Amino acid sequence: MSDANFTTDGIDGPHSGQPVATAGATLDEADAAMVLTHGRGATAESILELANEFQRPNVAYVAPQATRNTWYPQSFLAPMESNEPYLSSALALLGAVVDDLDAAGISSERAFLLGFSQGACLTTEFVARNARRYGGVAGFSGGLIGPDGTPRDYDGSLGGTPVYLGCSDVDPHIPVERVHETRDVLGELDADVTERIFEGMGHGVVQEEIDHVDAMLDDLLGEKSP
């Protein structure tokens, strides 16, 4: 369902006013939050199903919905301007969600940002442009946005934020070289990056990725696996 705690009317562009779906703990009861960003053609409700994989009753799961199910129209490797104004609007929407979490008492240090595919591209680009300490970041089959040779002149520090990047070596949409570049750039921004390249996986998510993020949540929440 949509959550009235999130206000997206104030951002510019095509994603203004988009709903934010929620699951799990309410914001006033949650110890942490996970922001789930869906892929091209998908929905907030579909990526919220990942909450069932993690089963943390003390985590608020929130998922913004892209206009017409797409964050930006062209490939993430296309020139930046060809994806405007959608890209800037999508980044602003993620920023509004993080700000609303902070206003509700869940700081960025307790916010875990996870995206798949187009959502992973948006998530990694967002944290690079808005470097601070986050509770965790996971990019499933994605990487930083822009054509080869895009300047990566990002400011700030991710302050040791744990980051997980998982992708196939033969993903039809995500060149493995871009995953490596994303690893290096986020590492230079002081993230603690784990990269896992899966041989022959294609474009999807495997259990090992879920398990790794589950362990990251353990660390964030101060829990130990049984």
Phi, psi and chi 1 to 4 in degrees:
 res  aa     phi    psi   chi1   chi2   chi3   chi4
   1 MET       -  159.8   61.8  170.1   56.5      -
   2 SER   -77.8  147.8  179.3      -      -      -
   3 ASP  -114.1  125.5 -167.8  -37.1      -      -
   4 ALA   -69.7  -12.0      -      -      -      -
   5 ASN   -70.0  -16.4  -72.8  -65.0      -      -
   6 PHE  -105.2  126.0  -65.1   94.9      -      -
   7 THR  -118.2  110.2   54.8      -      -      -
   8 THR  -110.8    7.0   61.1      -      -      -
   9 ASP   -69.6  -21.2  -67.2  -24.2      -      -
  10 GLY   -82.1   -7.6      -      -      -      -
  11 ILE   -86.8  160.8   69.1  169.4      -      -
  12 ASP   -92.0  160.7  -66.2  -31.6      -      -
  13 GLY    90.4 -170.5      -      -      -      -
  14 PRO   -69.2  -16.7   20.6  -31.8      -      -
  15 HIS   -95.4    6.4  -61.0  -62.6      -      -
  16 SER   -61.7  135.0  176.7      -      -      -
  17 GLY    78.3    7.1      -      -      -      -
  18 GLN   -70.0  145.4  -77.0  -62.4  105.8      -
  19 PRO   -73.2  159.3   27.3  -34.6      -      -
  20 VAL  -122.7  115.1  177.5      -      -      -
  21 ALA   -83.2  151.0      -      -      -      -
  22 THR  -136.2  157.1   61.6      -      -      -
  23 ALA  -153.6  169.1      -      -      -      -
  24 GLY    78.5 -146.9      -      -      -      -
  25 ALA   -69.4  151.7      -      -      -      -
  26 THR   -72.6  159.6   60.7      -      -      -
  27 LEU   -62.1  -34.8  -65.1 -173.4      -      -
  28 ASP   -77.7  -11.1   59.1  -12.1      -      -
  29 GLU  -109.5  -12.0  -65.1  177.6  -17.0      -
  30 ALA   -78.6  144.5      -      -      -      -
  31 ASP   -87.8  -19.7  -66.0  -33.2      -      -
  32 ALA  -161.0  169.9      -      -      -      -
  33 ALA  -134.2  148.5      -      -      -      -
  34 MET  -118.9  123.3  176.5  175.5  -84.9      -
  35 VAL   -97.0  114.8 -179.2      -      -      -
  36 LEU  -105.5  122.3  -61.4  152.7      -      -
  37 THR  -114.7  116.6  -52.9      -      -      -
  38 HIS   -75.1  167.1   67.1   76.4      -      -
  39 GLY   -90.0  177.8      -      -      -      -
  40 ARG   -59.2  129.5 -173.3 -170.6  -61.4  -90.3
  41 GLY    82.0   -2.3      -      -      -      -
  42 ALA   -99.8 -169.2      -      -      -      -
  43 THR  -135.1  162.1   64.1      -      -      -
  44 ALA   -59.9  -41.4      -      -      -      -
  45 GLU   -63.3  -35.6  -74.2   75.8   12.8      -
  46 SER   -68.3  -41.6   67.1      -      -      -
  47 ILE   -77.0  -21.1 -161.6  164.0      -      -
  48 LEU   -63.7  -18.0  -93.4 -177.7      -      -
  49 GLU   -62.5  -20.9  -67.8  175.6    8.5      -
  50 LEU   -62.4  -23.4  -82.0  178.0      -      -
  51 ALA   -56.5  -31.3      -      -      -      -
  52 ASN   -67.9  -25.0  -63.6  -36.5      -      -
  53 GLU   -74.8  -31.4  -62.5  -72.7  -18.4      -
  54 PHE   -95.2  -33.9  -57.0  124.0      -      -
  55 GLN    49.3   58.4  -64.9 -173.2   -2.6      -
  56 ARG  -111.6  104.7  -66.3  -63.6 -161.0  -68.9
  57 PRO   -66.0  -16.3   23.4  -33.6      -      -
  58 ASN  -100.1   14.5   53.7  -19.4      -      -
  59 VAL  -114.3  134.0  172.8      -      -      -
  60 ALA   -90.6  124.7      -      -      -      -
  61 TYR  -101.8  126.0  -60.5   92.3      -      -
  62 VAL  -130.2  140.4  -58.1      -      -      -
  63 ALA  -140.2  108.7      -      -      -      -
  64 PRO   -71.2  151.4   25.6  -32.3      -      -
  65 GLN  -108.2  125.6  174.0   62.6   50.3      -
  66 ALA   -74.2  146.7      -      -      -      -
  67 THR   -61.0  129.0  -64.3      -      -      -
  68 ARG    52.3   30.8  -66.6 -171.0  -69.6  -81.8
  69 ASN    65.6   16.6  -56.5  -23.8      -      -
  70 THR  -137.7  128.6  -60.0      -      -      -
  71 TRP   -75.9  -36.8  -66.0  111.8      -      -
  72 TYR  -154.6  151.4   45.0   84.4      -      -
  73 PRO   -79.3  -34.2   25.7  -34.4      -      -
  74 GLN   -97.1  178.4  -52.4  -60.1  -36.5      -
  75 SER   -58.9  151.9  165.3      -      -      -
  76 PHE   -69.7  -10.8   83.3  115.8      -      -
  77 LEU   -92.9   -4.1  -59.3  171.2      -      -
  78 ALA   -73.9  162.4      -      -      -      -
  79 PRO   -53.6  140.0  -27.1   35.5      -      -
  80 MET   -52.0  -44.0  -68.1  -78.9 -162.6      -
  81 GLU   -64.0  -24.5   58.8  -90.0   19.0      -
  82 SER   -72.5  -15.0   70.0      -      -      -
  83 ASN  -103.1    6.0  -84.2  -45.0      -      -
  84 GLU   -91.1  152.5  -65.7  -64.0   -3.2      -
  85 PRO   -86.1    7.6   34.5  -36.9      -      -
  86 TYR   -63.8  -43.7  -66.8   87.7      -      -
  87 LEU   -63.1  -49.6  175.8   56.6      -      -
  88 SER   -61.3  -38.0  -69.0      -      -      -
  89 SER   -66.5  -39.8 -174.8      -      -      -
  90 ALA   -65.7  -42.4      -      -      -      -
  91 LEU   -63.7  -38.8  -69.6  165.7      -      -
  92 ALA   -65.5  -35.6      -      -      -      -
  93 LEU   -64.9  -44.0  178.5   55.2      -      -
  94 LEU   -61.3  -40.8  -87.4 -171.7      -      -
  95 GLY   -61.2  -40.0      -      -      -      -
  96 ALA   -64.7  -38.7      -      -      -      -
  97 VAL   -64.5  -45.8  169.6      -      -      -
  98 VAL   -63.0  -40.2  171.6      -      -      -
  99 ASP   -64.7  -40.2  -72.1  -14.0      -      -
 100 ASP   -66.7  -35.8  -75.0  -17.8      -      -
 101 LEU   -62.0  -44.6  -72.5  174.2      -      -
 102 ASP   -60.9  -42.1 -173.8   65.5      -      -
 103 ALA   -64.2  -27.0      -      -      -      -
 104 ALA   -87.2    1.6      -      -      -      -
 105 GLY    99.3    7.2      -      -      -      -
 106 ILE  -110.3   99.4  -59.4  174.5      -      -
 107 SER   -70.7  169.1   67.0      -      -      -
 108 SER   -59.8  -29.8   63.4      -      -      -
 109 GLU   -66.3  -16.1  -69.0   89.3  -13.3      -
 110 ARG  -111.6   11.1  -52.8  -65.7  -66.0  172.4
 111 ALA  -108.5  126.2      -      -      -      -
 112 PHE  -107.5  121.6 -166.5  116.2      -      -
 113 LEU  -104.8  123.0  -81.9   60.9      -      -
 114 LEU  -131.4  135.6 -179.7  152.8      -      -
 115 GLY  -140.0  154.1      -      -      -      -
 116 PHE  -119.4  134.1  169.5   66.3      -      -
 117 SER    59.8 -120.7 -169.8      -      -      -
 118 GLN   -57.7  -34.9 -166.2 -177.1   57.9      -
 119 GLY   -67.6  -31.9      -      -      -      -
 120 ALA   -70.1  -38.5      -      -      -      -
 121 CYS   -61.5  -46.2  -61.1      -      -      -
 122 LEU   -64.3  -41.4 -169.7   65.1      -      -
 123 THR   -64.7  -47.7  -64.6      -      -      -
 124 THR   -66.1  -39.0   53.3      -      -      -
 125 GLU   -64.9  -39.2 -173.0   68.6   27.5      -
 126 PHE   -63.0  -47.5  174.3   81.0      -      -
 127 VAL   -69.5  -31.1  -60.9      -      -      -
 128 ALA   -66.7  -39.3      -      -      -      -
 129 ARG   -79.2  -18.4  -65.9 -168.6 -171.0 -163.8
 130 ASN  -128.9   58.0  -60.5  -86.0      -      -
 131 ALA   -68.2  125.0      -      -      -      -
 132 ARG  -163.6  178.7   69.2 -170.9   82.9  167.7
 133 ARG   -80.3  119.4 -178.4   59.5  157.1   85.8
 134 TYR  -108.3  161.5  -65.5   96.1      -      -
 135 GLY   -67.2  -24.3      -      -      -      -
 136 GLY   168.3  157.5      -      -      -      -
 137 VAL  -139.6  135.9  174.9      -      -      -
 138 ALA  -135.4  127.9      -      -      -      -
 139 GLY  -116.0  108.1      -      -      -      -
 140 PHE   -92.7  110.4  -68.2  162.8      -      -
 141 SER    59.7   63.2  -58.1      -      -      -
 142 GLY  -166.2  179.1      -      -      -      -
 143 GLY  -171.1  177.5      -      -      -      -
 144 LEU   -55.9  148.6  -67.6  169.8      -      -
 145 ILE   -92.0  145.4  -64.7  171.9      -      -
 146 GLY   124.1  159.6      -      -      -      -
 147 PRO   -69.6  166.7   25.6  -33.7      -      -
 148 ASP   -55.2  139.0  -70.6  -17.1      -      -
 149 GLY    88.2    1.2      -      -      -      -
 150 THR   -59.7  129.1  -63.8      -      -      -
 151 PRO   -61.6  137.6  -21.2   32.6      -      -
 152 ARG  -113.1   60.3  -58.3  -61.1 -179.6 -173.1
 153 ASP   -90.3   65.0  -58.6  -36.0      -      -
 154 TYR   -89.0  147.7  -55.9  109.7      -      -
 155 ASP  -106.9  163.2  -64.1  -37.2      -      -
 156 GLY    90.2 -171.9      -      -      -      -
 157 SER  -138.6  139.5  170.7      -      -      -
 158 LEU   -84.4   -1.7  -72.3  165.2      -      -
 159 GLY    55.5   38.3      -      -      -      -
 160 GLY    83.4   11.6      -      -      -      -
 161 THR   -52.9  126.7  -64.5      -      -      -
 162 PRO   -71.6  127.8   23.1  -29.3      -      -
 163 VAL  -125.9  134.7  174.3      -      -      -
 164 TYR  -119.2  128.1  176.4   81.8      -      -
 165 LEU  -121.2  117.2  -57.6  173.8      -      -
 166 GLY  -122.2  135.4      -      -      -      -
 167 CYS  -162.3  162.5 -164.2      -      -      -
 168 SER   -82.4  155.6  171.6      -      -      -
 169 ASP   -78.2  -10.9   62.5  -23.2      -      -
 170 VAL  -131.5   35.4  -69.6      -      -      -
 171 ASP   -64.0  128.5 -169.2  -61.3      -      -
 172 PRO   -69.6  -14.9   24.8  -34.3      -      -
 173 HIS  -111.2  -24.5  -54.5  -69.2      -      -
 174 ILE  -121.2  105.3  -46.4  -64.2      -      -
 175 PRO   -62.8  134.4  -18.2   30.3      -      -
 176 VAL   -61.1  -28.0   70.2      -      -      -
 177 GLU   -62.2  -31.8  -66.2   79.7   12.1      -
 178 ARG   -71.7  -33.0 -179.6   54.8   57.1   89.5
 179 VAL   -64.2  -43.6 -176.5      -      -      -
 180 HIS   -61.3  -43.3  -61.9  -29.0      -      -
 181 GLU   -61.0  -42.9  179.4 -175.1    3.9      -
 182 THR   -62.0  -43.6  -57.1      -      -      -
 183 ARG   -55.3  -47.8  173.2 -159.6   63.9 -160.5
 184 ASP   -68.1  -43.3  -66.0  -17.4      -      -
 185 VAL   -65.4  -45.4  169.1      -      -      -
 186 LEU   -67.0  -34.1  -63.6 -176.6      -      -
 187 GLY   -63.3  -38.7      -      -      -      -
 188 GLU   -67.7  -21.5  -71.0  168.7    3.1      -
 189 LEU   -90.3   16.7  -70.7  169.2      -      -
 190 ASP    75.2   23.5  -54.0  -42.4      -      -
 191 ALA   -81.1  155.2      -      -      -      -
 192 ASP   -99.6   94.2 -179.9    8.7      -      -
 193 VAL   -97.9  131.7 -175.1      -      -      -
 194 THR  -112.5  123.2  -62.2      -      -      -
 195 GLU  -112.7  135.0  178.6 -164.3   68.5      -
 196 ARG  -132.6  117.1 -179.0   73.9  169.4   88.6
 197 ILE  -105.7  122.9  -56.1  -59.9      -      -
 198 PHE  -100.2  127.6  -62.4   91.6      -      -
 199 GLU   -72.2  122.2 -176.6  175.6   -7.5      -
 200 GLY    69.3   18.2      -      -      -      -
 201 MET   -72.4  -33.4 -179.8  177.1   75.7      -
 202 GLY    84.2 -153.6      -      -      -      -
 203 HIS  -107.8   99.0 -167.3   65.3      -      -
 204 GLY  -176.5 -166.6      -      -      -      -
 205 VAL  -126.6  135.7  179.0      -      -      -
 206 VAL  -114.4  165.4  -65.1      -      -      -
 207 GLN   -61.1  -34.4 -171.3   61.8   44.0      -
 208 GLU   -59.2  -35.6 -178.3  177.2  -35.6      -
 209 GLU   -67.6  -43.9  -65.5  175.9  -69.9      -
 210 ILE   -60.4  -43.7  -62.3  -65.4      -      -
 211 ASP   -64.2  -38.4  -68.8  -15.7      -      -
 212 HIS   -65.6  -44.7 -169.1   98.4      -      -
 213 VAL   -65.0  -36.3  169.6      -      -      -
 214 ASP   -59.1  -41.8 -161.3   49.8      -      -
 215 ALA   -68.2  -35.4      -      -      -      -
 216 MET   -63.1  -38.5  -68.4  170.9   73.6      -
 217 LEU   -65.0  -38.3  -78.6  172.9      -      -
 218 ASP   -55.4  -47.8  -79.9  -16.4      -      -
 219 ASP   -62.9  -43.1  -68.9  -20.5      -      -
 220 LEU   -62.4  -40.7  174.1   59.5      -      -
 221 LEU   -89.6   -3.4  -62.9  166.6      -      -
 222 GLY    71.4   31.2      -      -      -      -
 223 GLU  -107.5  161.0  -61.9  173.8   -6.3      -
 224 LYS  -118.3  138.4  -66.2 -177.4  177.9 -179.6
 225 SER   -71.0  145.7  -61.0      -      -      -
 226 PRO   -68.7      -   23.6  -32.9      -      -
